[in-house]
Amino acid sequence: KNYFLFAFLGLAIALSSCKKEDEIQDIEPLTLECNSFEQGNPNAITLLKDRGTGVDYIINCIASVEVDLVIEPGVKIAFTNNAGLQIEDVGSLSAVATESSIIEFTGLDKVKGSWNGILFYSNDVKNRMEHCLIDYAGGGTFNSNGDLGNLVLWADCYLRLSSVTISNGAAYGINADYGNINFAMEYCIITTCNFPFIGDAVLAKNFTAGSYLGNSTNAIV
């Protein structure tokens, strides 16, 4: 009798575990509102959590980040055509992950330039991206200046990159063509873009290791 009781309990636990796993896998992506990270929103989001497998969040506009936004390891954000993320001077972005659980910023359509990319106005020292992927961006501009890139850095901004891969860009992997940018990157890969990087030559001293091959033109401008 005890044998059958334990067998029944084991089967019940196994079925319960499978059900929970299936529920996690079936979670639909959450489409974020355009004001999700704005200071005037009483329900502004400051933390994006890993919601399960696949795409966790969808952004379908140019979303302004006016808060100290933290993105946890394993989060995958997909952007619709011409959407993007704009880190304002009153906000910051901390996207620090691990080698085994990266953070992904990608296009919903897997086409070069399907979304605009990420623009930094902020000079906050909390701006850091580590073990991230930024791909299929650089297809549209954020403002009238016409700057294109998977990652666009505005004058006076601050950003540190470590072990970040930037790929499948329609223009520059990183566009830092402004003055007084406090920027450094280590062990980063920029590939399958038109050019890996454009920016002031003084920034080159802040590049540690990394690879910038496999682009249409393998030259830092």
C-alpha positions as CSV (number, residue, x, y, z in Angstrom):
1,K,0.0,0.0,0.0
2,N,2.8,2.4,0.9
3,Y,4.5,1.6,-2.4
4,F,1.4,2.6,-4.4
5,L,1.0,5.7,-2.2
6,F,4.5,6.9,-2.9
7,A,4.1,6.1,-6.6
8,F,0.9,8.2,-6.8
9,L,2.6,11.1,-5.0
10,G,5.6,11.0,-7.3
11,L,3.3,11.0,-10.3
12,A,1.3,14.0,-9.0
13,I,4.5,16.0,-8.3
14,A,5.8,15.2,-11.8
15,L,2.6,16.3,-13.4
16,S,2.5,19.5,-11.3
17,S,6.1,20.3,-12.3
18,C,5.3,19.8,-16.0
19,K,2.3,22.0,-15.7
20,K,4.3,24.8,-14.1
21,E,7.0,24.5,-16.8
22,D,4.4,24.6,-19.5
23,E,2.8,27.7,-18.0
24,I,6.2,29.5,-18.0
25,Q,6.8,28.6,-21.6
26,D,3.3,29.8,-22.7
27,I,3.7,33.3,-21.3
28,E,2.9,35.8,-24.0
29,P,5.3,38.9,-24.4
30,L,4.1,42.0,-22.5
31,T,3.8,45.0,-24.8
32,L,5.0,48.0,-22.8
33,E,3.3,51.4,-23.0
34,C,5.2,54.3,-24.5
35,N,5.2,56.1,-21.1
36,S,6.3,53.0,-19.1
37,F,9.6,54.6,-18.1
38,E,8.6,58.3,-17.8
39,Q,8.7,60.2,-14.6
40,G,5.1,61.6,-14.9
41,N,3.7,58.0,-15.0
42,P,2.7,57.0,-11.4
43,N,3.2,53.4,-12.5
44,A,6.5,53.9,-14.1
45,I,8.6,50.8,-14.5
46,T,12.1,50.7,-12.9
47,L,12.8,47.0,-13.1
48,L,12.3,44.6,-16.0
49,K,12.3,40.9,-14.9
50,D,12.9,37.7,-16.9
51,R,9.3,36.5,-17.5
52,G,10.3,33.1,-18.9
53,T,11.4,31.7,-22.2
54,G,11.4,33.7,-25.5
55,V,10.5,37.4,-25.8
56,D,9.6,38.9,-22.5
57,Y,8.7,42.5,-23.6
58,I,7.7,44.3,-26.8
59,I,8.3,48.0,-27.4
60,N,6.4,49.5,-30.4
61,C,7.5,53.1,-30.1
62,I,10.5,55.4,-29.2
63,A,10.3,54.8,-25.4
64,S,11.9,57.5,-23.3
65,V,13.7,56.3,-20.1
66,E,13.4,59.0,-17.4
67,V,14.0,56.7,-14.4
68,D,16.9,54.5,-13.2
69,L,15.9,51.5,-15.3
70,V,17.4,48.1,-14.3
71,I,17.1,45.1,-16.6
72,E,17.7,41.7,-15.0
73,P,19.7,38.8,-16.7
74,G,17.8,36.7,-19.2
75,V,15.4,39.5,-20.3
76,K,14.7,39.7,-24.0
77,I,13.1,42.9,-25.5
78,A,11.9,42.9,-29.1
79,F,11.3,46.2,-30.9
80,T,8.8,46.7,-33.7
81,N,9.7,48.6,-36.9
82,N,11.1,52.1,-36.1
83,A,10.9,51.6,-32.4
84,G,13.7,52.3,-30.0
85,L,14.9,53.1,-26.5
86,Q,16.0,56.7,-25.6
87,I,17.9,57.1,-22.3
88,E,17.1,60.7,-21.3
89,D,19.5,62.9,-19.3
90,V,17.3,62.4,-16.2
91,G,17.4,58.6,-16.4
92,S,19.9,55.7,-16.6
93,L,20.1,52.2,-17.9
94,S,21.8,49.3,-16.0
95,A,21.6,46.1,-18.1
96,V,24.1,43.8,-16.4
97,A,23.8,40.1,-17.2
98,T,26.0,37.0,-17.2
99,E,27.6,34.9,-20.0
100,S,25.0,32.2,-19.5
101,S,22.0,34.5,-19.2
102,I,22.4,37.4,-21.5
103,I,20.1,40.4,-22.0
104,E,18.8,40.8,-25.6
105,F,17.7,43.9,-27.4
106,T,16.5,42.8,-30.8
107,G,14.1,43.4,-33.7
108,L,10.7,41.7,-33.8
109,D,11.5,41.3,-37.5
110,K,14.9,39.7,-38.0
111,V,16.0,42.2,-40.7
112,K,18.9,44.6,-40.6
113,G,17.7,48.0,-39.4
114,S,14.2,46.9,-38.5
115,W,14.3,49.1,-35.4
116,N,16.2,52.3,-34.5
117,G,18.4,51.1,-31.6
118,I,19.3,52.7,-28.3
119,L,20.2,56.4,-27.8
120,F,22.0,57.7,-24.7
121,Y,21.6,61.3,-23.7
122,S,22.3,60.5,-20.1
123,N,25.6,61.1,-18.3
124,D,24.7,59.0,-15.3
125,V,27.6,56.8,-14.0
126,K,25.0,53.9,-13.6
127,N,24.8,53.6,-17.4
128,R,26.3,50.1,-18.0
129,M,25.7,47.2,-20.3
130,E,27.3,43.9,-19.7
131,H,26.8,40.5,-21.5
132,C,24.1,42.0,-23.8
133,L,23.2,41.6,-27.4
134,I,22.0,44.5,-29.6
135,D,21.0,43.4,-33.1
136,Y,18.9,44.2,-36.2
137,A,18.9,48.0,-35.3
138,G,20.2,51.2,-36.9
139,G,17.5,51.6,-39.4
140,G,16.0,54.9,-38.3
141,T,16.8,58.1,-36.6
142,F,15.8,59.5,-33.2
143,N,15.9,63.2,-34.1
144,S,16.5,65.6,-36.9
145,N,20.3,65.0,-36.7
146,G,19.9,61.8,-38.7
147,D,22.3,59.7,-36.5
148,L,22.1,56.0,-37.3
149,G,23.5,53.1,-35.2
150,N,22.5,50.1,-33.1
151,L,23.9,52.3,-30.3
152,V,23.9,56.1,-30.6
153,L,25.8,58.2,-28.0
154,W,25.0,61.9,-27.7
155,A,27.4,64.6,-26.5
156,D,28.4,64.5,-22.8
157,C,26.8,61.1,-22.2
158,Y,28.4,58.3,-20.1
159,L,28.4,54.6,-20.9
160,R,30.4,51.5,-20.1
161,L,30.2,48.3,-22.2
162,S,31.6,45.0,-21.3
163,S,31.2,41.7,-23.3
164,V,28.5,43.2,-25.4
165,T,27.8,42.0,-29.0
166,I,26.4,44.4,-31.5
167,S,25.4,42.8,-34.8
168,N,23.2,42.9,-37.9
169,G,23.2,46.7,-38.0
170,A,22.0,48.7,-41.0
171,A,24.6,51.4,-40.3
172,Y,27.2,51.9,-37.6
173,G,27.4,49.4,-34.7
174,I,28.2,52.4,-32.4
175,N,27.7,56.0,-33.4
176,A,29.6,58.3,-31.1
177,D,30.2,61.2,-33.4
178,Y,29.9,63.9,-30.8
179,G,32.2,65.6,-28.3
180,N,32.9,65.1,-24.7
181,I,31.6,61.5,-24.6
182,N,32.7,59.5,-21.5
183,F,32.7,56.1,-23.1
184,A,34.7,52.8,-22.7
185,M,34.3,49.2,-23.8
186,E,36.0,46.0,-23.2
187,Y,35.8,42.5,-24.8
188,C,33.0,43.7,-27.1
189,I,32.1,42.3,-30.6
190,I,30.8,44.4,-33.4
191,T,30.0,42.5,-36.5
192,T,27.7,42.3,-39.6
193,C,27.2,46.1,-39.5
194,N,28.1,48.6,-42.3
195,F,30.9,50.0,-40.1
196,P,31.7,49.0,-36.5
197,F,32.2,52.4,-35.0
198,I,32.3,56.2,-35.7
199,G,33.5,58.7,-33.2
200,D,36.2,61.0,-31.9
201,A,39.7,59.4,-32.2
202,V,40.4,60.1,-28.5
203,L,37.9,57.4,-27.6
204,A,40.1,54.6,-29.2
205,K,42.3,54.6,-26.1
206,N,39.3,53.4,-24.1
207,F,38.8,50.2,-26.2
208,T,40.1,47.0,-24.5
209,A,40.4,43.8,-26.6
210,G,37.3,42.9,-28.6
211,S,36.7,42.2,-32.2
212,Y,35.4,44.5,-35.0
213,L,35.5,42.1,-38.0
214,G,32.8,40.7,-40.3
215,N,31.4,44.1,-41.2
216,S,30.8,45.5,-44.6
217,T,33.9,47.8,-44.0
218,N,36.2,46.7,-41.1
219,A,37.3,50.1,-40.2
220,I,36.8,52.4,-37.2
221,V,35.8,55.8,-38.6
